[in-house]
Amino acid sequence: MASPQIHTNDAFQYHWMVWKITGIRNPNGFPKRLYMLYAILINLFVTILFPLTLILNLFHTDGLQEVCENLTITITDTIANFKFLNVYFVRSKLLSIKDIVDKLDIRARNKADQQKVLGESVRIARATFKIFWGLYSFGTFLSLCKIAINSDKSLLFPAWFPLDWRNSTLQYSIVLVYQFFGLVVQAIQDVANDSYPSAYLCILTGHLRALALRVKKIGKKGNDLEANYAKLIECIRDHQAILELHVTIQGIISTACLAQFICSGLVQCTVGIYVLFIIGKNEISSLMLSGIFFFAVTLESFVICYFGHNLKQESEDLTNAIYDCNWTNQLPKFKKTLLFFMMRTHKHNVILAGNYIPVDFPTFVMIMKYSYSVFTLLVRLK
C-alpha cells in the first residue's frame, strides 16, 4: 500500500483559516457581500479602533512609568496591525505560491527520502504556528488574571475610551467586553502574522533540500546518458521554480520582517526601562506581562532569522550536491549544462528585510546589540 503523499501547502492551512476568520479571504461558498460587510466591521472595530484607543491613551498618561507601560503594548499592537494590513495587500501573491508549490510537490511524489524532508518541513511550519498560539494564549490568560486579582476597576490594557467607565458598572462592562473581544481577535491575527514568514521560509528550504537529494542521485543508477541529461534539465527547471518561489516569498515577507525587527528593538528597550521603574514595587502581574512581551518579540525575530539562516545554508548545500552527482562519466553537454547550473547556485538564496537587511543570525545579534546599547544609554539618562 502506497504511503500518503505530502502536500506542502498544508503547512499554511492554519494561516488561511485565521485569514478567513479575520476578513482577509472569503471562505468558499460564503456570500461575498455578507463577508465583505463582516470584514469591514471586524477590522474597523478591532484592527483600527483597538490600537487607536492605545495610542490615544499615551496622551492621557502621567509620568514615564505609565508611558512605558502603555508604550509596550501600543508599539507591539500597532506594528502587528501594520503586518496584518501587509498580508491583505499581498494576498494575491500568497495565492500564487500555491501553484508553484504544487508543481514542486509532484516532483517528489513516490520518493520516500524527499517525502520525509517535505513532511518534516510541514510539521515544523505547523509547530511554529502552535508555539505562537500557545504564547499568545498565555498572554491573554495573564491579562485576564491581572483583572481578576485587582481589587480596583482596571482594564486589560491601558487604553482611552470616551466613557466614564470608572464610575459606571455598565460602561465598565462594555469597555471590558470590547477589550476582551479585541484582544482575542488581535491575538489570532498576531499568531498568523508572526508565524507565516517562518512557515514560508521553512517550506522553501524543504524544497531546496528535496532538490539537492534529486541532484545527488543523477548518474548514480543506470547508464543511460541521455536519461541522466534529461534528469539534470528537470532539476534545473525545478531550481528555476524554487527561484520564482523565493522571489515571491521575498516580496511577501520583506516588509513584515523589517517591521518585526523594528518592533523587537523598540519593545526590548521600552520593557527594560519599565522594569527598572517597577522593581521593588511588588507588581508581579505587570512584571510577568512585560516579560511575556519581551520574550514574544525576541522570539519572533529569532525564529525568522533561524529559518532565514537555514534557507541560506541549504542554498549552499545545493552547490555541494552538484559536486556529489556522478558527473564524470556523463556526456559533454551534461557537463557544460552542469557547470552553468553550478554557477547559478553560487548565488545563495537570502531573504532581505526591507529589501536590504539579510534575515540571518548576524542580523538577530545586531538587533540585540543595538537594543542593549540604547537601553544602556537610557539608563544613564535616568
C-alpha angles and dihedrals in degrees: 000000000000117000117244114270121243118244107196091198085074086076089074097045094105092047094053089047090056093045091053091051093048098048104262101110129026111234116238112271095014115126107261098219093046091050091048090054090048092049092050094049098046093046094044094052097037115018093043110021098039096061089038091062089053094048093048090051089062088070091053099050126110119214135003094274093061090044091054092046091053096037094061095060093035094056093044095047096043094051090043089056090047089055090048091053088049089058089054092053094047097041092111090056090049089056092048090059091066094069094047092049092047091056092050091048091058091059090057096049117128092005108118098199094050092043088054092052094048092044090054090050091053092049092050092048091051092045089055090055091049092049092055090044090056092045095052092042090055091048091051091048090050091053090053091049090053089058093045096053095042112097093200127064109273139157131243087247131006105269141150122243129174089236134095091235094156092066100034125065092198094051091044090053091050092050093046093049090048092050092048092049091046092047093052093048092045091049091052090049092048093052090058094038093055099040105041096074090053092046093053092045090049093053092045089052091048092055091048089053091048090050090052089055091052093049093050092057096054109119095002093105126035130015099237100124094188090052090051090051090051090051090052091052089050090052091050090052090049089051090052089052090050090050089051089050090049093052091048093049090046090057091048103047103026094091093039092053093049091049090050093051091050091047092050094052095046096044094046091055093043094049091048092055092043092053090054089058098048099041108119094016095099093237095146096161092051091047092051093047091050089048090053091053092047092049093044098053091043092049091048092056093042094052092050092048091046093056091041088055091049090052092052091047093050090049089056091047090056089066089052090050090057089057090050096058119095096259098145096077097043134106120280091248089053091055093046093050091045090054092055089046091052092049090054093050090055086076097079123216110251127168114223122209108222086000088283116061117070113235096229142113095274088059091053090050089049091053092051091046095050092044091053091047093052091044091052090050092051091049091055091049090052 
